[in-house]
Amino acid sequence: MPHAVHDWFDHMNIRNYGSTAMHLAMVAGGSVDAALGMECRLWDIAAGSLLVAEAGGVLTDLNGQSFFPVKTDSRARTPFLAAGPNLHKHLLSSWRER
C-alpha cells in the first residue's frame, strides 16, 4: 500500500465497498469524502467521473491530470483520486509529498 495511504489511516476512516463505480457515486452523492483507486481501467471510472464532476467534485490521476479527453490506452490500469475541490487538493498534495 502506498506510504501516503498509511499516513491517511491516522486521520480518516478507510473503506472499500468493492466497486469503483459505487465509490465514485458515493463521492458525488456526499456519502464519502474521497475515493482512491490504484488499478482501475478507464471504463471503471468514465461514468463515475461525470457524476463527480456534475456534483462539483474533481477526479484526476495521481499527478493531478484529468483523464478526459482520453490521453492513455483505455486498457491501462490507471490510479485516480476523486474528492471535492478542497479535499482533493489537500490529498493530492499529501500524496505528492510521499
C-alpha positions, 0 to 999 in steps of 0.5 A: 500500500502506498506510504501516503495511504498509511499516513491517511489511516491516522486521520480518516476512516478507510473503506472499500465497498468493492466497486469503483463505480459505487465509490465514485457515486458515493463521492458525488452523492456526499456519502464519502469524502474521497475515493482512491483507486490504484488499478482501475481501467478507464471504463471503471471510472468514465461514468463515475467521473461525470457524476463527480464532476456534475456534483462539483467534485474533481477526479484526476490521476495521481499527478493531478491530470484529468483523464478526459479527453482520453490521453492513455490506452483505455486498457491501462490500469490507471490510479485516480483520486476523486474528492471535492475541490478542497479535499482533493487538493489537500490529498493530492498534495499529501500524496505528492509529498510521499 
